[in-house]
């Protein structure tokens, strides 16, 4: 596929900047579960990445698995298998320069077909591996590539999801970094802001000294999640007063449309839903009892232009003004609006 060839070249040469003799791990999964209509859907991109790496006179190492094999590991292995990772994992990490993870499931914390016990086993078994990755300062890129399963999971058209993904990931990363730096300099010389949507306004105060810029700059971040193009600022929760109109709310496996949230000194007084649907009451309670920690997020990826229902893509839409909250279990709740504006308040 020609688009995958161009995409792989961009990722290898312009984003990761692979050097001669680098050893690159590419992890993928064959979707051979009972509901998998396209089990080899990731392979064309994996092949193009491997070819692009070899053209740089570097070395790709393919780490392939299957859905069925993963389920069998959880179902049939004794608990002690998961307790301590074998030493060869650490030796393997030491031999790799950069890691590329293809699947969206590896990034999404909300998608789990495993039991609580299996999930704990998985987390325990990977914890020391991840610690070793961080200690060795290895670069990790999550391509977050969509599958038919993801499209069904979020209730959207698969082809539209793929097209949006390719557009958003196959961007000009030098320009994306410039756009992000402009956001950092242009918008935040003051710390008081007002978000306006139609007749609704919300006053906020952000911590302007602690911005986090995600523009695909591997020198700034050890972990890159694609598509990228966002800047985040911590919000001073007690400063939030007014109404925020969310075109979209993303929480766990659900999407909610057109929701009004009333803030008074940082506390949420009410959550008004336009649609009466399952999950409203639960989301309302989680928002009202959300953690004090929250963030303002601005998207600036100009190659993503409309919603997909997947927060990881949608938060990067150019002009998207979002806020990120956390429920009592630290699960993120994303509130997005691409038709609002943000202005400085000189006070």
Number of C-alpha atoms within 10 A of each C-alpha: 8 8 14 17 16 15 19 24 21 20 22 18 14 17 22 19 13 21 15 13 14 18 20 23 22 20 17 21 20 18 21 16 14 9 10 15 12 14 18 14 17 18 15 13 19 22 17 20 25 21 18 24 26 17 13 17 15 17 22 24 15 15 12 12 14 16 15 13 14 11 14 11 13 19 12 8 10 10 11 10 13 19 16 13 16 12 9 9 13 16 10 10 18 13 13 18 19 21 21 23 22 22 18 19 18 13 18 12 11 12 14 11 9 13 11 10 11 18 14 13 18 15 14 15 18 16 15 16 18 15 11 16 20 14 9 13 13 17 20 21 23 20 20 21 22 23 22 20 16 18 19 11 14 18 15 16 14 18 13 11 21 17 13 22 21 19 17 23 27 22 22 15 20 13 13 22 19 12 17 21 14 12 17 18 9 10 14 19 11 15 18 18 21 17 19 19 18 9 7 14 19 21 22 23 22 23 17 17 11 10 17 15 22 25 29 26 19 16 8 12 15 15 17 21 20 22 30 25 30 27 22 23 22 20 23 19 20 14 19 23 20 20 23 26 25 24 19 21 23 22 21 16 11 16 16 22 16 15 18 17 20 21 22 17 15 17 18 20 13 16 19 14 17 10 11 10 9 10 12 17 13 9 20 17 14 19 21 17 14 21 15 14 14 21 21 21 25 26 25 25 31 18 21 25 17 14 21 21 21 20 19 19 25 26 30 31 27 19 20 24 24 26 23 19 20 20 19 11 9 11 15 18 20 23 26 27 23 22 14 20 15 17 13 17 13 8 7
